[in-house]
Amino acid sequence: MKKICILFALCAMMVSAKDMALIPAGTFIMGDAKSKNADEAPHEVTLSAFYMDKCEVTQAEFAAVMGQNPSRFQNDNAPVERIRWTDAALYCNKRSLAEGLKPCYTPRTWECDFEADGYRLPTEAEWEYACRAGSKGKFYFDGTEKQLSDYAWLRNNSDDRTNPVGKKKANAFGLFDMYGNVCEWCNDFYEAKPAGGKDPKGPAKGAKRVLRGGSWQDRPKNIASSSRKADDPATADICQGYDTYGFRCVRKAVKKDDAKKSE
């Protein structure tokens, strides 16, 4: 029993030490008027402040909390993959419990309690806002597809696999791998025309959940801050890109945190 308690404490320390960035409250235009994809139509969104993992959840971090590593490309420092949305949500709950926080998800329904202080997946609006980090163009950096290799692991430089997180250049919020490496699950059910307004959370139900950011398998031409994908949250098909799916977590931030960031 004593060994179990010690192991649990070590796991909690490993998880709580993970770096998060405070993303300040703000208003931005989600989507891209220049995109040829109808589901990327621009609309205004206002968001409250929140914390986001600076890197995608790694295999070591996932294994420390969940006791297993389902990834195809085994590497402790690479992002965990072969992850269904439900796997990511369950990790969020267990990571919350390990740190004495209130879990956000109800496993029976997978409904998210956005007022809980624990970890959850970002809303799609939060993800794009964090990715853009104040930018308004196709990419969060000042450049073209030719510069993507400096910021992302994609088909042209990934060696057909995931790579260790945090090795490419970060965006202005200090977030790494927002493009490439693994597609990241968002909390939202997919809808063709995402809602705008204050802290949108997506539709109450749907057949698929949103994925953002692209993966090691994507070509540069398919990458953009506004690009959207979606898949079944519980039965993602390993033959259809399952080993390209991963995630990162967010937590709510109180107003004093937002004020501190703005100083």
C-alpha positions as CSV (number, residue, x, y, z in Angstrom):
1,M,0.0,0.0,0.0
2,K,2.8,2.4,0.9
3,K,4.5,1.7,-2.5
4,I,1.2,2.5,-4.3
5,C,0.9,5.8,-2.4
6,I,4.5,6.8,-3.3
7,L,3.9,5.9,-7.0
8,F,0.7,8.0,-7.0
9,A,2.6,11.0,-5.5
10,L,5.4,10.7,-8.0
11,C,2.9,10.6,-10.9
12,A,1.1,13.7,-9.5
13,M,4.4,15.6,-9.3
14,M,5.3,14.7,-12.9
15,V,2.0,15.9,-14.2
16,S,1.8,19.1,-12.1
17,A,5.3,20.1,-13.3
18,K,4.1,20.2,-16.9
19,D,4.4,23.7,-18.3
20,M,1.3,25.6,-19.2
21,A,1.0,29.1,-20.8
22,L,-1.6,31.6,-19.6
23,I,-3.6,32.6,-22.6
24,P,-5.0,36.1,-22.0
25,A,-8.6,37.0,-22.6
26,G,-9.4,38.7,-26.0
27,T,-11.4,39.0,-29.1
28,F,-10.4,37.6,-32.5
29,I,-11.7,36.6,-35.9
30,M,-12.0,32.9,-36.1
31,G,-11.8,31.3,-39.6
32,D,-10.3,32.7,-42.8
33,A,-12.1,34.6,-45.5
34,K,-9.4,33.5,-48.0
35,S,-10.0,29.8,-47.3
36,K,-11.7,27.7,-50.0
37,N,-13.3,25.6,-47.2
38,A,-16.9,26.6,-46.5
39,D,-16.6,25.6,-42.8
40,E,-13.9,28.2,-42.2
41,A,-16.1,31.2,-42.7
42,P,-14.8,34.1,-40.5
43,H,-16.7,35.1,-37.4
44,E,-15.9,37.1,-34.3
45,V,-15.2,35.3,-31.0
46,T,-14.5,36.7,-27.5
47,L,-12.7,34.4,-25.0
48,S,-12.0,34.4,-21.3
49,A,-8.4,33.7,-20.2
50,F,-7.3,30.1,-19.8
51,Y,-4.2,28.0,-19.3
52,M,-3.0,25.7,-22.1
53,D,-0.2,23.0,-22.1
54,K,2.8,24.4,-23.9
55,C,3.4,21.1,-25.6
56,E,1.2,18.1,-26.7
57,V,0.8,15.5,-24.0
58,T,3.8,13.1,-24.3
59,Q,3.8,9.4,-24.1
60,A,5.6,9.5,-20.7
61,E,3.0,11.9,-19.3
62,F,0.2,9.8,-20.5
63,A,1.7,6.6,-19.2
64,A,2.3,8.1,-15.8
65,V,-1.3,8.9,-15.4
66,M,-3.0,6.1,-17.3
67,G,-0.6,3.2,-16.8
68,Q,-0.2,2.5,-20.4
69,N,1.2,3.9,-23.7
70,P,-0.9,3.0,-26.8
71,S,1.3,4.8,-29.2
72,R,2.6,3.3,-32.5
73,F,5.7,5.4,-32.5
74,Q,7.2,4.6,-29.1
75,N,9.2,7.5,-27.6
76,D,8.7,8.9,-24.2
77,N,9.2,12.5,-25.4
78,A,7.0,12.3,-28.5
79,P,3.3,13.0,-28.3
80,V,1.1,10.2,-27.3
81,E,-1.0,9.0,-30.3
82,R,-3.6,6.3,-31.2
83,I,-5.8,8.4,-28.9
84,R,-9.6,8.5,-29.1
85,W,-11.4,11.6,-27.9
86,T,-12.7,9.6,-25.0
87,D,-9.1,8.5,-24.0
88,A,-8.1,12.2,-23.9
89,A,-11.1,13.2,-21.8
90,L,-10.4,10.3,-19.3
91,Y,-6.8,11.4,-19.1
92,C,-7.9,15.0,-18.3
93,N,-10.1,13.6,-15.4
94,K,-7.3,11.4,-14.0
95,R,-4.7,14.2,-14.3
96,S,-7.2,16.5,-12.4
97,L,-7.6,14.0,-9.6
98,A,-3.9,13.5,-9.3
99,E,-3.5,17.2,-8.5
100,G,-6.5,17.5,-6.2
101,L,-8.7,19.3,-8.8
102,K,-12.3,18.8,-9.8
103,P,-12.6,16.7,-12.9
104,C,-14.4,18.4,-15.8
105,Y,-15.9,15.3,-17.5
106,T,-18.8,13.0,-16.6
107,P,-17.7,9.6,-18.0
108,R,-21.2,8.3,-18.5
109,T,-22.3,11.2,-20.8
110,W,-18.9,12.9,-21.4
111,E,-20.5,16.2,-20.7
112,C,-18.0,18.9,-19.7
113,D,-18.3,21.1,-16.6
114,F,-16.6,24.3,-17.8
115,E,-16.8,25.7,-14.2
116,A,-14.6,22.9,-12.8
117,D,-11.0,23.8,-12.0
118,G,-9.6,20.6,-13.5
119,Y,-8.2,19.8,-16.9
120,R,-10.2,19.5,-20.1
121,L,-9.7,19.6,-23.9
122,P,-9.8,23.1,-25.4
123,T,-12.9,24.4,-27.2
124,E,-12.3,24.8,-30.9
125,A,-12.3,28.6,-30.5
126,E,-9.8,28.4,-27.7
127,W,-7.5,26.2,-29.8
128,E,-7.5,28.6,-32.8
129,Y,-7.1,31.7,-30.6
130,A,-4.2,30.1,-28.8
131,C,-2.7,28.9,-32.1
132,R,-3.0,32.3,-33.8
133,A,-1.5,34.1,-30.8
134,G,-2.5,37.5,-32.1
135,S,-1.8,36.7,-35.8
136,K,-4.4,37.2,-38.5
137,G,-3.0,35.4,-41.5
138,K,-2.8,31.8,-42.6
139,F,0.0,31.0,-40.2
140,Y,1.0,32.3,-36.7
141,F,4.4,33.3,-38.1
142,D,5.3,35.9,-40.7
143,G,6.1,33.7,-43.7
144,T,4.9,31.1,-46.1
145,E,4.7,27.4,-46.4
146,K,8.5,27.4,-47.0
147,Q,9.0,28.4,-43.3
148,L,6.6,25.7,-41.9
149,S,9.5,23.2,-41.3
150,D,10.9,25.6,-38.7
151,Y,7.6,25.4,-36.7
152,A,6.1,21.9,-37.5
153,W,6.8,18.2,-38.1
154,L,5.0,17.5,-41.4
155,R,5.2,15.0,-44.2
156,N,8.3,16.7,-45.7
157,N,10.4,16.5,-42.5
158,S,8.9,14.1,-40.0
159,D,10.5,10.8,-41.3
160,D,6.9,9.4,-41.4
161,R,6.5,9.4,-37.6
162,T,5.9,11.7,-34.6
163,N,8.9,13.5,-33.1
164,P,9.8,14.8,-29.6
165,V,7.7,17.8,-28.6
166,G,9.1,21.3,-28.2
167,K,11.9,21.0,-30.7
168,K,10.4,23.4,-33.3
169,K,9.9,27.2,-32.9
170,A,7.0,28.3,-30.6
171,N,4.3,30.8,-31.4
172,A,4.0,34.2,-29.6
173,F,2.2,32.6,-26.7
174,G,5.0,30.1,-26.2
175,L,3.1,27.1,-27.5
176,F,4.9,24.4,-29.4
177,D,3.8,22.1,-32.2
178,M,0.4,23.8,-32.8
179,Y,1.0,22.7,-36.4
180,G,1.9,19.1,-37.2
181,N,3.2,16.2,-35.1
182,V,-0.3,15.1,-34.0
183,C,-3.8,16.4,-34.8
184,E,-5.2,17.7,-31.5
185,W,-8.6,16.8,-30.2
186,C,-10.9,19.7,-29.2
187,N,-13.9,19.5,-26.9
188,D,-16.4,20.5,-29.5
189,F,-18.7,18.4,-31.6
190,Y,-18.2,19.3,-35.2
191,E,-20.6,21.8,-36.9
192,A,-20.2,23.3,-40.4
193,K,-20.7,26.8,-39.1
194,P,-19.2,27.3,-35.7
195,A,-20.8,29.8,-33.4
196,G,-19.3,33.1,-32.6
197,G,-19.9,35.3,-29.5
198,K,-18.6,34.9,-26.0
199,D,-16.8,31.7,-25.0
200,P,-18.6,29.4,-27.6
201,K,-18.6,25.8,-26.7
202,G,-20.0,24.1,-29.8
203,P,-23.2,22.2,-30.3
204,A,-24.6,20.0,-27.5
205,K,-24.4,16.8,-29.5
206,G,-23.1,15.5,-32.8
207,A,-21.5,12.5,-34.5
208,K,-17.9,13.7,-34.6
209,R,-15.5,15.8,-32.5
210,V,-13.1,18.4,-33.9
211,L,-9.4,17.9,-34.5
212,R,-7.0,20.8,-35.1
213,G,-3.5,21.5,-36.2
214,G,-2.6,18.8,-38.7
215,S,-0.1,16.0,-38.1
216,W,3.2,14.5,-39.2
217,Q,1.4,13.0,-42.1
218,D,0.0,16.3,-43.6
219,R,1.5,18.2,-46.5
220,P,2.3,21.8,-45.9
221,K,-0.4,23.0,-48.3
222,N,-3.0,21.5,-45.9
223,I,-1.8,23.4,-42.8
224,A,-3.3,26.7,-41.6
225,S,-4.5,28.2,-38.3
226,S,-8.1,27.9,-39.4
227,S,-7.9,24.3,-40.9
228,R,-10.5,21.9,-39.4
229,K,-10.9,18.1,-39.2
230,A,-13.3,15.8,-37.3
231,D,-13.7,12.2,-36.5
232,D,-15.8,9.8,-34.3
233,P,-14.8,10.4,-30.7
234,A,-15.0,6.8,-29.5
235,T,-14.2,4.6,-32.4
236,A,-11.5,6.4,-34.4
237,D,-10.3,4.0,-37.2
238,I,-6.6,3.1,-37.0
239,C,-6.6,2.7,-40.8
240,Q,-7.8,6.3,-41.2
241,G,-5.2,8.3,-39.3
242,Y,-5.6,7.0,-35.7
243,D,-1.8,7.2,-35.2
244,T,-2.0,10.9,-36.0
245,Y,-4.4,11.8,-33.2
246,G,-3.2,13.3,-29.9
247,F,-4.1,16.2,-27.7
248,R,-3.1,18.9,-25.1
249,C,-5.0,20.1,-22.1
250,V,-6.4,23.5,-20.9
251,R,-7.6,24.8,-17.5
252,K,-9.8,27.8,-16.6
253,A,-8.0,30.9,-15.4
254,V,-9.4,33.4,-12.9
255,K,-9.5,37.1,-13.6
256,K,-6.5,37.9,-11.4
257,D,-4.4,35.6,-13.7
258,D,-5.5,37.5,-16.8
259,A,-4.8,40.8,-15.1
260,K,-1.3,39.6,-14.2
261,K,-0.6,38.5,-17.7
262,S,-1.6,42.0,-19.1
263,E,0.7,43.9,-16.7
